């Protein structure tokens, strides 16, 4: 599994660095993830993302921007049950490989507004939950990428991604939204989808 992840990352890096007409973007920002299980339970988690992409220029107004990013979401949920509060935390790490198409409206030679959209390939690294009841010191820790655990997640997924942005000389800002195409859960009897909202800022070289 680790070898597959490494090969996937290497392939993207080779594709990016092989471009002769491209602008490097180093981006990072905030991420809000809404995990919806079986259409009736939504949990909200916060996080961040960081990485880089290359805007490969296809024409004056169109480009494609493959990239590779580390993403993380985390949070805690409290649920009262029969007068006792149960606690659970989630810390989830993944690699995101977006390949969006950019459509640009130029303001000057070095500044533009743009809209973007396209697929994003997701590779899960870890998704760890810690669960305990009340003030108990006994905790149940689970990694949802381990085979056979309750709530096991698919390590690989494909998402859609869309948003708007602006580049002012070397400064890049963007606002986007995305969601997974396929069920996050390995067990198809249940479903879990993720809607992600990102707000980012970065540097363009």
PyMOL commands that set and color helices and strands:
alter all, ss='L'
color gray80, all
select helices_A, chain A and resi 2-17
alter helices_A, ss='H'
color red, helices_A
select strands_A, chain A and resi 22-37+41-57+62-81+84-106+111-133+140-143+156-168+171-180+192-204
alter strands_A, ss='S'
color yellow, strands_A
deselect
rebuild
show_as cartoon
